[in-house]
């Protein structure tokens, strides 16, 4: 039999098929649509609605409706907002709701407006020069936000939407990401993010469910290797 997927944008058809637990050889008469639908929803948090149809003799069609994927970010006023990976402000949320989303840390939104593009606040320099002038900013808020959006887009491209607890762009030489509470991931400099996130994903798939620790995908210490150091 064949399995076709319609309506999926955030997730690839492959991810939907994998999550459904249906395999190509299964008999169409014995598999449970309800069970397959429940498995997809349990595994892929941004799937909103699922309909599974059968086209005889041997095709299963999975129709997916997705929620808009969004990420939590604080404003310079200290409240929380959702943005999408292209940088549009989606809505204001509570600090509690922010815990259910991947959080972008190390940069804040300046005066967010729903529907508009996110603007990052610049950090106020703490130090002043001898002349009394503030020390010029080496990294702007816009650069940090841009780095964060590249990582969010890379997470989406690798089908790991919703798996990262936080992305921290406080230092653009030393970007870090938490993958759930299992892995602290060192991404190093804010470049080649799509490649680094893909390498991170491959490494996590190779590790066992019960492993946790620090994954180094900065490629500074090991040229083309991912370093893994268990916690504890």
C-alpha positions, 0 to 999 in steps of 0.5 A, a space after each residue: 500500500 502507499 501512504 500519501 500526506 496532504 496539507 503538511 507544511 511545517 512537518 515533512 510527509 516523512 515525519 507524518 508517516 513515521 509518527 502515524 506508525 502505519 507502514 507501507 505493507 500494512 493491511 488497510 482493513 486492520 489498521 486503526 485510524 484513531 490510533 494512527 491519528 492519536 500517535 501523530 498528535 502525541 508526537 507532532 505538537 503543531 498538528 491541529 487536526 487530522 483526517 485519515 481516508 482510505 482510497 481502495 485498493 491500497 492507498 491511505 491518505 492522511 490530511 493534516 491541518 497545522 497550527 502556526 508554529 511560534 516561539 516565545 520571546 520577551 519584550 523589553 517591558 518584560 512581557 512574553 510574545 509569540 513570533 514565527 520563524 520569519 520574525 512576525 509577531 503573532 500574539 501576546 501570551 502569559 509567562 506560563 504559556 511561554 513555557 510551552 514554546 521554544 523560548 528565544 533568550 538573550 534578545 528582547 523585542 522592542 514595542 511588539 505589535 501583532 502582525 508586524 515584523 519583530 524589532 529587537 531592542 538594543 542592549 543599553 551599554 553598561 560601560 562608558 568611555 573616558 569621554 563619557 560616551 557609552 561604549 559602542 555596541 559590538 552586537 546589535 539586537 537585530 544581529 541577535 534576532 537574525 541569528 535566532 531566526 536562522 536557528 528556528 528555521 533550521 529546527 523547522 527544516 529538520 522536522 524538530 519543531 517543538 523539541 528545543 526548550 530554548 535558544 540562547 543568543 546572548 553571545 553570538 560566538 557561543 550560541 546555545 540551545 536546550 533540546 528538551 531537558 536532555 541535551 545542552 547543545 553548544 552551537 558555537 558561532 552564529 553561522 552554518 546553523 542549518 548544517 549544525 542543527 542537522 548534525 545535532 539531530 543526527 547525533 540525538 537520533 544515534 544516542 539512546 533515550 536515557 542519555 543526556 549531556 552536552 552536545 558540542 556541534 560548534 566544530 571548534 574543538 573537533 573539526 567535523 565531529 560532534 562532541 558528547 559529554 554525559 551530565 554528572 
